[in-house]
Structures are given as C-alpha cells and as structure tokens.
Amino acid sequence: MNATGPFLDLAARRAELTPHRPAVHWRGAWIDYATLDARAERLAGRLHAEGVRKGDRVSILAHNHLAHLDLILATPKAGFVYAPFNTRLADAEQRALADDLRPSLLLHDDAHAAGAAATGLRRVPLASYDAWLGDPPPAPRPDLGPEDPQMILLTGGTTGLPKGAVQPYRQGLANAENTVLSWGLRDSDCCVQATPCFHAAVNALTLPLLHLGGRVALLERFDPSAYLARIRDADATLMFLVPTMYRAVIDDPGFAETDFGRIRWAISGGAPCPEPVRAAFAARGVRFKQGYGLSEAGVNCFAIDLDDADAHPDAVGVPVLRGAAAVRRADGTPCEDDEVGELTLAGPHLFSGYFERPDATAEVLRDGWLWTGDLATRDAAGRYRIVGRRKEMFISGGENVYPAEIERALARHPGVSECAVVGVPDDRWGEVGLAAVVPDAGVAELDAETLRAWLQERIARYKVPKHVRIVDALPKSGAGKIVKARLAGLLEEAPE
C-alpha cells in the first residue's frame, strides 16, 4: 500500500481520535464519528462486492442525504470516485451526464427516480439503502496517493452540459487545512449543510469541520423555516448560504424570533451578498464575511477577519494560508493596484483538470496557475475584490460594464428583493444592460423609470440598464445561483 494511503481515510482517523464525539445530525439524531466510520466501511465493502473498483465512478442523484457523506468518506476505503449528479437537470440531461461520466452505480431518492431511470445505469434506491448496505466483508484497501481522484464535482453548467472538475485527495486535504487555519474554525463549531451536497459547497464548511472533529447538521432540502429551526436545535455557530438563501431566511417570519447568539459569523458564497441582507443580519447581531471559491480551486480561496469585513464588505480578503492569487491582464502580466483583470490562483488546493476534457483543462490551467474567468481587483493593502465574470462583462459605447456593480446598486433599493443584470445587443451602443428585478414582498408597485432614476444617482449613466423587466422570480441553478443565460429572453417581452 502507498504509505500515504491510510492518512487519506478521514473517517478512520477521526474515529480513532474522537470516536464518541457527535459528527453529523441526520433525521433527528446525532451520529458520532465511530458510527460514521462504520457506515463508510460497510458502504466500501458493499460497493466492492458489487464489482466497483479503484477509479470507478459512483454517483448519487438525490437531495441532501446521509448517503452523500457516506460516499465521500468511503472513497479512500475502496478507491472509487464520488461523482454526484445535479438534481436540477432534466431527464435527458441526466442521461447525457451518465454517458459522460459512466458511473458503475447510481444511488437515488424517490424524488429523482424518473431521472435515475432515464440514465440507464444500475441503480440503488435510497429507500432501501440501509438494507442494501447489509454487513459485507471489508473492501481490500486500495493503493492510493494524494494525486488520485477522490471526487468529480460538476461545474455550474448554466449553459450546456456541466464539466466534471476532478478533485484529487490532495485538493481536499489542502482545502481543509486552508479553511481550518485561515478561517479560524474550532472543534466546537457546527454548521448546517443546507446548500446541495452535489455542489462544491460541501467543501466550504462541512468537510473542513469533519476533518477538525466539529459538527455538521444535514438539512435534506433548503427551506428557510427548517433552516432556522436547525440553527437553533443544532446549536450552530457558523452559517454558510448563497445570497438568495440568506434573503429567503430574513423574509421568513421565524427570523425575528431566532436567537443567533451562538453564531460567530456568517459567510456568503456564490455571489456578493446585497447590503440590505447584510444589514438585516447585522441588526440581529450576526457579522458577515464575503467568500469566494469555485470547484476548480478549494473551494475556499480567500480569508478575511471580521473587522476588515465590516470595513470593506465588498472584499473577499487575502489568499488563504496555502494559496496564492494574482490579478492579470490577458497577456499574463500582473495588473496594477485597483486595475481590473482576471483572477488567477495557485496552490495545492487546485483541481487536476476536467474529466476527459484536456483542451478545456489546458485553457484554464497554465504554468501552475488557474485562470478562473472571474474579474477582480487587488488594492494597495492586498485585499481582493470580485468584480464579476469575464464572460458577463459587456462593452457599451466603448466602455467596460460589470453587471455585479449594477446589481450591488440595485440591491440597495428598498423595493428590490433580487436582481440580475446581463448585456444584450443594441444597434447604437453595441451592447446595453438588461436588468431583471424581483420586487420585495409588500411593494405595491415598482417600475423601470424609478429604478433607472435610482441608479443614475449612484453609478455612471452608461452603466444604467436600458432595459428593465419586473419579474416574479429569477431562474436558479441547483446550487441557488442565478442562471443569467436565461435572462436575455426577457428582451423579447413587452417593453417596461
């Protein structure tokens, strides 16, 4: 066996270190680390008995379920690769994903039975999961090293079939170390995993806390009332959600009654958190940080202390302990302070590449640096700020326009609940902005001219969207991110 192999088995090591400490809260009860390890051992044995071998993919199509964590923790015990499916994809897309990843087995819940059947894969329903596990002989220990793949996590996939980001054991270990040491996690900490487990956000707090011996409360599906209840019942100390989820939480009637006294801080991922959301939590005594990460790196890439986060709420901070960052021009040269360029990252927390897509891998991994596709700035103090996606930036009348800047200004309007901005073609200016806006609950009327007048007082006139559409909801991905590719179609609707 490779000498590093035993040290990759997180569940086994934690079962030795803290066997009786509660690890995961699932369906009304805490599971300790010894039990978590035993479950992973049973799963590894069952998968080996089913013919799964080192390097084979094993997938799951389900809402958050203990089986997600079982699979992740069983990977070093049997050598297979955890490759979860996105629950939001259509049946035809699930079939295409199955053809791409070619997993040996697919676990699924009842809610996604049709999508699972559409894949044509060998399937195991989670309704009979515990009986299926049984009590098999242990799986032979595989020969594993830090560069062997542990997971294949799907990228956003907002256009076309998502790519599979191959994450080696080295990446998960580096991310856990970076998060624990750079964010100051404690073994007494607890978070609620409410974002989808199939998403890279499972690496944000859940897996680092399991490395540390902390606690994780698993929420099957995000519901603001259920989330607030789990925060209370599990004595959570940390919060991680995407902005749309935080917005739903503050709109819930239980928000005003929830005691957040144990929460040390909340961190927002996926997109910048609007100031009104931050202010609502601040009024309840919760301090906010802005996070940044992606499946291809970490997922946690920056750290910021609370005082700095209060003073600079639009900043993600400085690179994590074992990470490096640089803002670069298209030719690779570094940008000056406060100059917008593409964010590049380096360190042991980078992925190996995209599954069976060498051209796509070579496009983003260059000379040891990951070109993220995100636009950023670095100020004189070394703080980084995310400006937006390179592909989302549009040029209007020769001027660069960054949708994230417009969205931040729009979100401060008291009548705006959510918003998103994209560039659309224009005969005169080349491109102009299209803003989709969801009114806040209780707002009787919100019109385009009022919003444009609001923006003209806060941003340059050329940045003010020419088109504004008031909508009931914004299209979202399974991870809760806004799917901007679907917004351009609003241009065909009746003028505001």
GUKOL-139872 format. One line per 2 residues: number of its first residue (from 1); for each residue x, z, y of C-alpha. Coordinates in Angstrom, 2 decimals. Each point is the difference from the previous one (the first is absolute). Layout:
REM residues N
NUM = X/Z/Y | ...
***
This chain:
REM residues 496
1 = 0.00/0.00/0.00 | 1.16/-0.72/3.51
3 = 1.34/3.26/1.43 | -2.33/-0.24/2.98
5 = -3.12/-0.52/-2.13 | -1.07/3.66/-0.43
7 = 0.31/0.63/3.73 | -2.57/-2.70/0.72
9 = -2.72/1.92/-1.88 | -1.63/1.87/2.88
11 = -2.77/1.59/-2.09 | 2.41/1.39/-2.59
13 = 2.35/1.49/2.59 | -2.79/1.61/2.01
15 = -1.51/1.39/-3.21 | 3.36/1.69/-0.61
17 = 0.37/1.26/3.56 | -3.56/1.06/0.86
19 = -2.15/-0.30/-3.15 | -2.87/2.25/1.12
21 = -0.16/-1.02/3.64 | -3.18/-1.94/0.92
23 = 0.79/-3.68/0.51 | -3.13/-2.17/0.21
25 = -3.60/0.90/0.77 | -2.35/-2.25/-1.94
27 = -3.77/0.29/-0.44 | -0.28/3.65/0.89
29 = 3.12/1.45/-1.61 | 3.74/0.29/0.58
31 = 2.36/-1.50/-2.58 | 3.42/1.62/-0.24
33 = 3.31/-1.82/-0.36 | 0.36/0.75/-3.71
35 = -3.42/-1.50/-0.71 | 0.77/-3.00/2.20
37 = 3.16/-0.63/-2.03 | -1.86/0.38/-3.29
39 = -2.60/-2.56/1.10 | 2.75/-2.46/0.94
41 = 1.65/0.54/-3.40 | -3.28/-0.75/-1.78
43 = -0.53/-3.14/2.06 | 3.54/-1.23/-0.67
45 = -0.51/0.55/-3.71 | -3.37/-1.75/0.00
47 = 1.35/-3.01/1.89 | 2.95/-0.30/-2.39
49 = -2.42/0.15/-2.91 | -1.96/-2.81/1.65
51 = 3.14/-2.16/0.06 | 1.02/0.50/3.64
53 = 3.76/-0.21/0.44 | 2.62/0.31/2.73
55 = -0.69/-2.36/2.90 | -3.62/-0.70/-0.99
57 = -2.53/0.42/2.76 | -2.90/2.42/-0.42
59 = -2.78/-0.27/2.57 | -2.98/1.98/1.19
61 = -3.07/-1.20/1.90 | -1.74/3.12/1.21
63 = -0.77/2.27/2.89 | 2.36/2.96/0.34
65 = 0.26/1.60/-3.44 | 2.35/2.38/-1.73
67 = 1.00/-2.94/-2.21 | 1.84/-1.55/2.98
69 = 2.33/3.00/0.11 | 0.21/0.16/-3.80
71 = 1.23/-3.60/0.00 | 2.57/0.55/2.74
73 = 1.38/3.12/-1.69 | 0.05/-1.66/-3.44
75 = 2.09/-2.99/1.14 | 3.43/1.57/-0.72
77 = -1.23/1.34/-3.33 | -0.85/-3.46/-1.38
79 = 1.71/-2.46/2.36 | -3.10/-1.98/1.00
81 = -0.74/-0.97/3.60 | -3.00/1.41/1.90
83 = -1.83/-2.98/1.54 | -3.36/1.04/1.49
85 = -2.63/-2.54/1.07 | -1.71/-0.05/3.39
87 = -3.59/1.19/-0.46 | -1.24/-2.08/2.94
89 = 0.80/-3.41/-1.48 | -2.71/-2.29/-1.33
91 = -0.26/-0.66/-3.74 | 1.68/-3.39/0.31
93 = 2.86/1.61/1.93 | 0.38/2.66/-2.68
95 = 0.38/-2.77/-2.56 | 2.62/-1.72/2.13
97 = 1.85/3.30/0.41 | -0.08/0.54/-3.76
99 = 1.43/-3.48/-0.54 | 2.77/0.81/2.48
101 = 1.00/3.48/-1.22 | -0.90/-0.50/-3.71
103 = -0.44/3.69/-0.82 | -0.18/1.12/-3.63
105 = -2.95/2.29/0.64 | -2.56/0.73/2.72
107 = -1.66/3.36/0.51 | -3.21/-0.09/2.05
109 = -2.87/2.15/1.18 | -3.69/-0.83/-0.33
111 = -0.27/-1.18/3.61 | 2.46/-2.83/-0.72
113 = -1.00/-0.92/-3.53 | -1.05/-3.52/1.03
115 = 3.25/-0.66/1.84 | 1.97/1.33/-2.96
117 = -1.91/-2.23/-2.40 | 0.71/-3.01/2.22
119 = 3.75/0.47/-0.52 | -0.20/-0.76/-3.72
121 = 2.49/2.82/-0.63 | -0.06/2.62/-2.71
123 = -1.94/2.85/1.62 | -0.44/3.76/-0.26
125 = -3.00/1.52/1.81 | 0.78/3.26/1.75
127 = -3.31/1.39/-1.25 | 1.69/0.39/-3.40
129 = 3.53/0.51/1.35 | 0.65/3.54/-1.31
131 = -1.25/-0.88/-3.48 | 2.10/-3.18/0.04
133 = 3.11/2.00/0.90 | -0.38/2.13/-3.12
135 = 3.14/1.74/-1.27 | 2.45/-2.81/-0.79
137 = 3.64/0.39/-1.05 | 2.39/0.12/2.99
139 = 1.24/-3.33/1.28 | 3.69/-0.74/-0.63
141 = 1.88/0.62/3.21 | 0.94/-3.29/1.70
143 = 3.44/-0.81/1.40 | -0.66/0.13/3.74
145 = 2.05/-0.03/3.18 | -0.76/0.28/3.72
147 = -0.39/-3.78/0.43 | -2.57/-0.39/-2.77
149 = -3.50/-0.72/1.38 | -2.46/2.87/0.04
151 = -2.90/-1.49/1.97 | -1.34/-3.28/1.26
153 = -2.14/0.75/3.03 | -2.06/-2.71/1.66
155 = 0.67/-0.95/3.58 | -2.87/-0.14/2.48
157 = -1.34/-3.27/-1.34 | -2.12/-0.64/3.09
159 = 0.55/-3.74/-0.51 | 0.32/-1.51/-3.46
161 = 1.03/1.81/-3.18 | 2.07/3.10/0.82
163 = 3.65/0.07/-1.01 | 1.28/2.67/-2.35
165 = 2.74/2.16/1.54 | 2.30/1.16/-2.79
167 = 1.01/3.61/0.56 | 2.93/1.29/-2.09
169 = 0.45/3.67/-0.87 | 2.71/0.11/2.65
171 = -2.54/-0.78/2.70 | -2.40/2.75/-1.02
173 = 2.78/2.57/-0.19 | 1.37/-0.99/3.41
175 = -3.46/0.07/1.56 | -0.67/3.49/-1.38
177 = 3.35/1.26/1.31 | -0.52/-1.65/3.38
179 = -3.51/1.38/0.35 | 0.73/3.55/-1.12
181 = 3.15/0.35/2.10 | -0.96/-2.05/3.05
183 = -3.60/1.14/0.32 | 0.69/3.61/-0.92
185 = -2.37/0.27/-2.98 | -0.31/3.38/-1.72
187 = -0.84/0.89/-3.58 | -2.99/1.91/1.40
189 = -1.43/-3.18/1.54 | -3.15/-1.74/-1.21
191 = -1.54/-3.34/0.91 | -3.20/-1.79/-0.93
193 = 0.61/-3.44/-1.51 | -2.96/-1.88/1.46
195 = 1.57/-3.42/0.60 | -0.09/-2.26/-3.09
197 = 2.53/0.84/-2.71 | 0.55/-3.71/-0.64
199 = 1.50/-0.22/3.48 | 3.53/0.90/1.13
201 = -1.47/3.01/1.79 | 0.24/1.91/-3.30
203 = 3.69/0.24/0.94 | -0.69/1.43/3.45
205 = -0.62/3.62/-0.97 | -1.28/0.20/-3.59
207 = 3.15/-0.93/-1.90 | 2.42/1.75/2.40
209 = -2.07/3.19/-0.37 | 0.05/-0.30/-3.79
211 = 3.79/-0.34/0.15 | 0.13/3.16/2.08
213 = -2.44/2.02/-2.10 | -2.81/-0.07/2.57
215 = -3.71/-0.60/-0.50 | -2.15/-3.13/0.17
217 = -3.80/-0.11/0.03 | -1.26/-3.33/-1.31
219 = -3.17/-1.39/1.61 | -1.67/-2.72/-2.06
221 = -1.40/-1.93/2.95 | 0.40/0.58/3.70
223 = -3.04/1.57/1.58 | 0.51/1.97/3.23
225 = -2.22/2.89/-1.08 | 1.67/0.22/-3.41
227 = 3.43/-0.26/1.63 | -0.72/2.88/2.37
229 = -1.33/2.08/-2.90 | 3.16/-0.68/-2.03
231 = 2.18/0.92/3.00 | -1.74/3.37/0.02
233 = -0.21/0.61/-3.74 | 3.58/-1.01/-0.79
235 = 1.53/1.85/2.96 | 1.64/-3.23/1.11
237 = 2.91/0.28/2.43 | 0.73/-3.69/0.67
239 = -2.24/-2.98/0.73 | 0.62/-3.69/-0.57
241 = -2.60/-2.69/0.68 | -0.18/-3.38/1.70
243 = -1.58/-0.13/3.49 | -3.39/-1.28/-1.15
245 = -0.26/2.96/-2.38 | 0.98/2.50/2.70
247 = -2.69/-1.50/2.21 | -2.60/0.49/-2.74
249 = 1.11/3.62/-0.40 | -0.48/0.89/3.68
251 = -3.42/-1.70/-0.04 | -1.11/2.14/-2.94
253 = -2.25/2.98/0.84 | 2.29/2.28/-2.00
255 = 2.99/-0.68/2.22 | -1.04/2.56/2.61
257 = -0.44/2.74/-2.62 | 3.14/-0.64/-2.03
259 = 2.82/2.52/0.35 | 3.25/-1.92/0.44
261 = 2.07/3.15/0.47 | 2.19/-0.67/-3.05
263 = 0.77/-3.63/0.96 | 3.63/-0.21/1.15
265 = -0.35/-3.60/1.16 | -1.81/-3.27/-0.64
267 = 1.68/-3.37/-0.30 | -1.60/-3.39/0.48
269 = 1.05/-3.06/-1.96 | -0.93/-3.66/-0.19
271 = -0.45/-0.49/3.75 | 0.41/1.94/3.26
273 = -2.54/2.78/0.36 | -2.22/-0.39/3.09
275 = 0.44/2.65/2.68 | -3.65/1.18/-0.17
277 = 0.46/0.82/-3.68 | 3.20/1.91/0.69
279 = -1.72/1.86/2.84 | -2.92/1.01/-2.22
281 = 2.36/1.55/-2.55 | 2.13/1.59/2.72
283 = -3.13/1.73/1.27 | -0.33/1.54/-3.48
285 = 3.64/1.10/0.00 | 1.36/-2.78/-2.23
287 = 3.24/-1.64/1.14 | 0.55/-3.68/-0.76
289 = 2.94/-2.18/-0.99 | 0.06/-3.78/-0.21
291 = 1.37/-1.31/-3.28 | 1.40/-3.36/-1.03
293 = 0.66/-1.46/-3.41 | -0.63/-2.91/-2.34
295 = 0.07/-0.63/-3.73 | 3.35/-1.71/0.35
297 = 1.71/3.06/1.52 | -0.58/3.62/-0.80
299 = -2.94/0.24/0.81 | 1.25/2.44/2.64
301 = 2.60/-1.46/2.36 | 0.02/2.16/3.15
303 = -0.27/3.63/0.97 | -0.99/1.72/3.23
305 = -0.32/3.69/0.86 | -3.24/1.30/1.41
307 = 1.19/0.61/3.55 | 1.38/-3.53/0.20
309 = -3.23/-1.35/-1.51 | -2.02/1.83/2.65
311 = 2.17/-1.40/2.79 | 0.21/-3.52/-1.44
313 = -3.18/-0.59/-2.06 | 0.69/-3.74/-0.30
315 = 3.39/0.56/-1.67 | 0.71/0.22/-3.74
317 = 3.29/1.79/0.65 | 3.43/-0.57/-1.51
319 = 1.04/-1.27/-3.45 | -0.33/2.42/-2.93
321 = 3.07/1.81/-1.30 | 1.08/-2.66/-2.52
323 = -1.19/-3.00/2.00 | 1.12/-2.34/2.74
325 = -1.94/-2.17/2.43 | 0.77/-2.70/2.55
327 = -2.10/-2.19/2.28 | 1.26/-3.58/-0.13
329 = -0.56/-3.37/1.59 | -0.82/-2.99/-2.21
331 = 3.71/-0.88/-0.22 | 0.81/3.45/-1.38
333 = 1.67/1.40/3.11 | -1.06/3.52/1.03
335 = -2.45/0.38/2.86 | 0.70/1.99/3.13
337 = -1.81/3.27/0.67 | -3.75/-0.58/0.46
339 = 0.30/-3.69/-0.94 | -2.63/-1.16/-2.50
341 = 1.39/-1.35/-3.24 | -0.57/0.09/-3.75
343 = 0.49/3.34/-1.72 | 2.58/-0.07/-2.80
345 = 0.67/2.85/-2.42 | 2.76/0.94/-2.42
347 = 0.59/2.79/-2.49 | -0.65/1.06/-3.59
349 = -3.76/0.09/0.68 | -0.29/-3.82/0.02
351 = -1.81/-1.85/-2.77 | 1.65/-2.36/-2.50
353 = -2.03/-3.05/1.00 | -3.33/-1.69/-0.67
355 = -1.03/-0.40/-3.63 | 1.13/-3.44/-1.19
357 = 0.17/-1.34/3.57 | 3.69/-0.51/0.78
359 = -0.63/-2.19/3.04 | -2.27/2.59/1.61
361 = 2.55/2.70/-0.82 | 2.87/-1.95/1.56
363 = -2.07/-0.49/3.14 | -0.28/3.74/0.68
365 = 3.14/1.47/-1.62 | 3.10/-1.25/1.82
367 = 3.47/1.53/-0.24 | -1.38/3.37/-1.04
369 = -2.64/0.12/2.74 | -3.77/-0.30/-0.33
371 = -1.60/-2.16/2.70 | -3.36/1.70/0.24
373 = -1.96/-2.55/2.03 | -0.91/2.80/2.41
375 = 0.93/-0.11/3.67 | 1.54/3.13/1.46
377 = 2.09/1.45/2.82 | 2.67/2.68/0.09
379 = 0.43/2.06/3.14 | 3.18/1.51/1.42
381 = -0.67/3.28/-1.84 | -0.16/-1.81/-3.35
383 = -3.78/0.23/-0.42 | -1.73/-2.95/-1.64
385 = -3.42/-1.34/0.90 | -2.01/-2.54/-1.99
387 = -1.38/-2.76/2.22 | -1.89/-1.98/-2.62
389 = 0.38/-2.62/-2.71 | 2.23/-2.99/0.74
391 = -2.67/-2.30/-1.40 | -2.69/1.64/2.15
393 = 1.80/-0.55/3.29 | -1.38/-2.98/1.89
395 = 1.19/-1.92/3.05 | -2.45/-0.45/2.85
397 = 1.11/-2.18/2.89 | 3.62/0.46/-1.03
399 = -0.22/3.81/-0.17 | 0.37/2.07/-3.17
401 = -3.09/2.08/-0.70 | 0.03/2.89/-2.49
403 = -3.46/0.89/-1.35 | 0.99/3.61/-0.68
405 = 0.50/0.62/3.72 | -3.49/-1.32/0.80
407 = -1.52/2.00/-2.85 | 1.54/3.22/1.30
409 = -1.52/-0.62/3.43 | -3.40/-0.90/-1.44
411 = -0.05/3.06/-2.25 | 0.20/2.26/3.07
413 = -3.38/-1.23/1.21 | -2.51/2.80/-0.69
415 = -2.52/-2.45/-1.45 | 2.36/-1.57/-2.55
417 = 0.12/1.27/-3.57 | 2.28/-2.67/-1.51
419 = 1.51/-3.24/1.17 | 2.30/-2.82/-1.05
421 = 1.54/-2.91/1.89 | 1.23/-3.39/-1.26
423 = 1.22/-3.17/1.65 | -2.21/-3.10/-0.16
425 = 0.57/-3.58/1.21 | -0.79/-0.90/3.60
427 = 0.17/-3.45/1.65 | 1.41/1.30/3.27
429 = 2.26/2.91/-0.95 | 1.00/-0.97/-3.53
431 = -1.23/3.32/-1.37 | -2.15/2.81/1.37
433 = -1.19/3.32/-1.32 | -3.14/0.67/-2.02
435 = -1.02/3.65/-0.13 | -2.42/1.36/-2.58
437 = -1.41/3.35/1.07 | -2.12/2.55/-1.86
439 = -1.96/2.19/2.47 | 0.17/3.75/-0.31
441 = -3.00/1.72/-1.55 | -2.60/0.79/2.64
443 = 1.15/-2.67/2.46 | -3.14/-1.80/1.13
445 = 1.71/-3.10/1.34 | 3.53/-1.33/0.08
447 = 0.64/-3.47/1.41 | 2.95/-2.34/0.26
449 = 0.30/0.03/3.78 | 0.15/3.78/0.13
451 = 2.79/0.01/-2.56 | 1.93/-2.76/1.76
453 = -0.27/1.87/3.31 | 1.30/3.13/-1.74
455 = 2.98/-1.91/-1.38 | 0.84/-1.71/3.31
457 = 0.71/3.43/1.48 | 2.41/0.84/-2.81
459 = 1.81/-3.14/-1.19 | 1.12/-3.31/1.53
461 = -2.77/-2.56/0.51 | 1.54/-2.52/-2.40
463 = -0.28/2.59/-2.79 | -3.73/0.60/0.53
465 = -1.93/-1.71/-2.83 | -1.97/-3.04/1.06
467 = -2.47/0.61/-2.83 | -1.63/3.32/-0.86
469 = -2.42/0.49/-2.89 | -1.99/3.19/-0.56
471 = -0.32/0.55/-3.76 | -1.49/2.59/-2.32
473 = 3.16/0.37/-2.10 | 3.47/-1.44/-0.44
475 = 1.10/-1.52/-3.31 | 2.24/2.40/-1.92
477 = 2.41/-0.25/-2.91 | -0.06/2.41/-2.93
479 = 2.59/2.12/1.81 | -2.23/0.30/3.07
481 = 1.97/-2.46/2.11 | -1.78/-2.49/2.23
483 = 0.13/-3.52/-1.45 | 0.71/-2.00/3.13
485 = 0.00/-3.34/-1.80 | -3.79/0.21/-0.13
487 = -0.48/0.57/3.72 | 0.70/-3.52/1.26
489 = -3.34/-1.11/-1.45 | -1.75/2.10/2.64
491 = 0.96/-2.68/2.54 | -2.69/-2.24/-1.46
493 = -2.69/2.53/0.76 | -2.09/-0.07/3.15
495 = 1.96/0.79/3.20 | -0.13/3.56/1.27
***
